[in-house]
Amino acid sequence: MANTEFAEFLKLKKERETLRNHVDWDHRKAIWLGKIDELLQSVQNWLAPYKNPEEGEPLLDYITGEIEIYEEQIGSYRVPTMTIRFGSEDVRLTPKGLVILGGFGRIDMIGPLGSVMIVLNDSDKLPTPQFQVPSPGKTFPPPPPVPKKTSIEEQMSRSSWYFVPPNQRRVMLLVTEESFLEMLRSMVRP
Protein backbone atom coordinates (compact mmCIF):
# COMPACT_ATOMS: atom_id res chain seq x y z
CA MET A 1 0.00 0.00 0.00
CA ALA A 2 1.40 3.40 -1.00
CA ASN A 3 2.10 6.07 1.61
CA THR A 4 -0.31 8.93 0.81
CA GLU A 5 1.86 11.61 2.42
CA PHE A 6 4.83 10.54 0.33
CA ALA A 7 2.67 10.42 -2.80
CA GLU A 8 1.48 14.00 -2.10
CA PHE A 9 5.12 15.05 -1.60
CA LEU A 10 6.06 13.56 -4.98
CA LYS A 11 3.12 15.27 -6.72
CA LEU A 12 4.07 18.63 -5.21
CA LYS A 13 7.71 18.14 -6.22
CA LYS A 14 6.68 17.32 -9.79
CA GLU A 15 4.45 20.44 -9.95
CA ARG A 16 7.30 22.64 -8.72
CA GLU A 17 9.73 21.19 -11.23
CA THR A 18 7.21 21.77 -14.02
CA LEU A 19 6.87 25.40 -12.92
CA ARG A 20 10.65 25.77 -12.70
CA ASN A 21 11.01 24.52 -16.28
CA HIS A 22 8.60 27.25 -17.48
CA VAL A 23 10.54 30.19 -16.06
CA ASP A 24 11.31 32.90 -18.62
CA TRP A 25 14.95 33.39 -17.60
CA ASP A 26 15.62 35.82 -20.46
CA HIS A 27 12.87 38.12 -19.19
CA ARG A 28 14.14 37.92 -15.60
CA LYS A 29 17.68 38.59 -16.76
CA ALA A 30 16.51 41.65 -18.71
CA ILE A 31 14.77 43.05 -15.61
CA TRP A 32 17.84 42.30 -13.47
CA LEU A 33 20.18 44.05 -15.92
CA GLY A 34 17.82 47.02 -16.07
CA LYS A 35 17.80 47.25 -12.26
CA ILE A 36 21.61 47.17 -12.19
CA ASP A 37 21.73 49.97 -14.79
CA GLU A 38 19.26 52.03 -12.73
CA LEU A 39 21.35 51.64 -9.57
CA LEU A 40 24.63 52.50 -11.30
CA GLN A 41 23.02 55.54 -12.94
CA SER A 42 21.80 56.71 -9.51
CA VAL A 43 25.30 56.24 -8.09
CA GLN A 44 26.76 58.29 -10.96
CA ASN A 45 24.24 61.06 -10.25
CA TRP A 46 25.03 61.00 -6.52
CA LEU A 47 28.78 61.15 -7.19
CA ALA A 48 28.66 63.77 -9.98
CA PRO A 49 29.22 66.78 -7.65
CA TYR A 50 32.42 65.15 -6.36
CA LYS A 51 33.68 63.99 -9.76
CA ASN A 52 33.00 67.33 -11.45
CA PRO A 53 32.90 69.99 -8.71
CA GLU A 54 31.96 73.52 -9.71
CA GLU A 55 35.27 74.72 -8.25
CA GLY A 56 38.55 72.93 -7.70
CA GLU A 57 39.92 69.53 -8.56
CA PRO A 58 37.83 66.34 -8.71
CA LEU A 59 37.53 64.62 -5.33
CA LEU A 60 36.91 61.16 -6.76
CA ASP A 61 36.49 59.35 -10.02
CA TYR A 62 34.48 56.38 -11.18
CA ILE A 63 34.90 53.96 -14.02
CA THR A 64 32.22 51.72 -15.47
CA GLY A 65 32.92 48.44 -17.15
CA GLU A 66 31.57 44.95 -17.70
CA ILE A 67 32.38 41.47 -16.52
CA GLU A 68 31.02 38.10 -17.51
CA ILE A 69 29.23 36.00 -14.91
CA TYR A 70 27.79 32.51 -15.12
CA GLU A 71 24.60 31.21 -13.55
CA GLU A 72 23.38 27.65 -13.95
CA GLN A 73 19.85 28.57 -15.04
CA ILE A 74 20.92 31.41 -17.36
CA GLY A 75 24.40 30.59 -18.60
CA SER A 76 27.13 33.18 -19.21
CA TYR A 77 26.22 36.81 -19.66
CA ARG A 78 27.75 40.26 -19.25
CA VAL A 79 26.89 42.63 -16.41
CA PRO A 80 27.87 46.26 -15.80
CA THR A 81 30.29 47.11 -12.99
CA MET A 82 31.59 50.28 -11.39
CA THR A 83 34.83 51.16 -9.64
CA ILE A 84 34.91 54.30 -7.52
CA ARG A 85 38.40 55.78 -7.00
CA PHE A 86 39.48 57.80 -3.96
CA GLY A 87 43.12 58.63 -4.63
CA SER A 88 44.85 55.26 -4.33
CA GLU A 89 41.84 53.34 -2.96
CA ASP A 90 39.01 51.72 -4.91
CA VAL A 91 35.50 50.60 -4.01
CA ARG A 92 34.02 48.15 -6.49
CA LEU A 93 30.37 47.45 -7.27
CA THR A 94 30.26 43.95 -8.74
CA PRO A 95 27.05 42.08 -9.58
CA LYS A 96 27.15 38.48 -8.33
CA GLY A 97 23.96 37.04 -9.75
CA LEU A 98 20.24 37.07 -10.27
CA VAL A 99 19.50 33.70 -8.67
CA ILE A 100 20.00 34.17 -4.94
CA LEU A 101 18.22 33.21 -1.74
CA GLY A 102 16.22 36.01 -0.16
CA GLY A 103 16.11 38.40 -3.10
CA PHE A 104 16.06 38.96 -6.83
CA GLY A 105 19.75 39.64 -7.34
CA ARG A 106 22.91 40.69 -5.55
CA ILE A 107 25.72 43.19 -6.02
CA ASP A 108 28.80 43.20 -3.78
CA MET A 109 30.27 46.54 -2.73
CA ILE A 110 33.90 45.90 -1.77
CA GLY A 111 36.44 48.39 -0.47
CA PRO A 112 39.74 48.34 1.40
CA LEU A 113 38.00 48.36 4.80
CA GLY A 114 35.18 45.92 4.16
CA SER A 115 32.31 44.79 2.02
CA VAL A 116 28.53 44.79 2.01
CA MET A 117 25.91 43.02 -0.08
CA ILE A 118 23.36 45.06 -1.98
CA VAL A 119 20.27 42.94 -2.55
CA LEU A 120 17.35 43.58 -4.88
CA ASN A 121 14.26 42.87 -2.80
CA ASP A 122 10.51 43.33 -3.02
CA SER A 123 9.79 46.69 -1.41
CA ASP A 124 6.04 46.03 -1.23
CA LYS A 125 6.13 42.90 0.91
CA LEU A 126 3.12 42.77 3.14
CA PRO A 127 3.77 42.29 6.83
CA THR A 128 2.70 38.97 8.31
CA PRO A 129 -0.84 39.40 9.66
CA GLN A 130 -1.07 39.30 13.44
CA PHE A 131 -4.10 37.66 15.02
CA GLN A 132 -5.27 37.93 18.60
CA VAL A 133 -7.32 35.30 20.31
CA PRO A 134 -10.66 36.92 21.21
CA SER A 135 -11.82 36.91 24.77
CA PRO A 136 -14.52 34.38 25.75
CA GLY A 137 -17.85 35.05 24.10
CA LYS A 138 -16.30 37.10 21.28
CA THR A 139 -15.86 35.93 17.71
CA PHE A 140 -12.71 35.92 15.65
CA PRO A 141 -12.24 38.91 13.36
CA PRO A 142 -12.47 38.11 9.67
CA PRO A 143 -9.12 37.19 8.10
CA PRO A 144 -7.40 39.88 6.08
CA PRO A 145 -7.94 39.72 2.32
CA VAL A 146 -5.53 37.48 0.48
CA PRO A 147 -3.25 39.65 -1.66
CA LYS A 148 -3.37 39.09 -5.39
CA LYS A 149 -0.61 36.74 -6.47
CA THR A 150 1.93 38.61 -8.59
CA SER A 151 4.54 37.08 -10.81
CA ILE A 152 8.22 37.07 -9.88
CA GLU A 153 8.84 39.40 -12.82
CA GLU A 154 6.28 41.91 -11.47
CA GLN A 155 7.85 41.71 -8.03
CA MET A 156 11.32 42.22 -9.51
CA SER A 157 10.14 45.25 -11.49
CA ARG A 158 8.88 47.04 -8.39
CA SER A 159 11.76 45.96 -6.16
CA SER A 160 14.33 48.24 -4.56
CA TRP A 161 17.97 47.88 -3.60
CA TYR A 162 18.90 47.27 0.04
CA PHE A 163 22.20 47.06 1.90
CA VAL A 164 22.58 43.87 3.93
CA PRO A 165 25.40 44.46 6.43
CA PRO A 166 27.79 41.55 7.17
CA ASN A 167 26.73 39.42 10.15
CA GLN A 168 23.31 41.11 10.19
CA ARG A 169 21.38 39.14 7.57
CA ARG A 170 18.02 40.21 9.04
CA VAL A 171 18.81 43.92 8.72
CA MET A 172 18.13 45.68 5.44
CA LEU A 173 18.80 49.35 4.77
CA LEU A 174 17.24 50.97 1.70
CA VAL A 175 19.88 52.25 -0.73
CA THR A 176 19.43 56.01 -0.97
CA GLU A 177 21.90 58.77 -1.74
CA GLU A 178 22.50 59.31 1.98
CA SER A 179 22.91 55.62 2.87
CA PHE A 180 25.11 55.00 -0.18
CA LEU A 181 27.50 57.87 0.60
CA GLU A 182 27.72 56.76 4.24
CA MET A 183 28.42 53.14 3.24
CA LEU A 184 31.00 54.33 0.70
CA ARG A 185 32.71 56.45 3.34
CA SER A 186 32.91 53.47 5.71
CA MET A 187 34.83 51.40 3.15
CA VAL A 188 37.87 53.66 2.70
CA ARG A 189 40.48 55.03 5.06
CA PRO A 190 39.84 58.57 6.33
C-alpha angles and dihedrals in degrees: 000000000000121000105245094205091054091046090053089049091053092048091050091048091051091049091051092049090050090052091047090054090055096056114127096225093175090058092047091048091051091053091046093051090047091052091050090050091050092051094047091048090052090050090051090051092048092049097042095093089055096043094046107022118185089237131025135006125327113273095205142358135213133204126198124207144146137253132187119242131184128218124179096231095042107028124216120340140155124255131187120250136187133209118197115203125209104179103291096351128085134200113198129205106203124174112226102186152307097239106072138136114258099015150031098263143339138229122188119219107202128182138161092272101042150310140255134192120238109205129193105226139170106268093193098059110146117233116249108267114250118216128195124206107243120236117257113293093021125106128233116264114248113270117259116263115274109248117241110264110248126196122253088247091056090048091049092050093056095039126116135211119258134186113233107197118218114268091012103084092159093056119085125180119195112242107242131152090266096047092044094052091047092049090047091051091051092057099060134058115263 
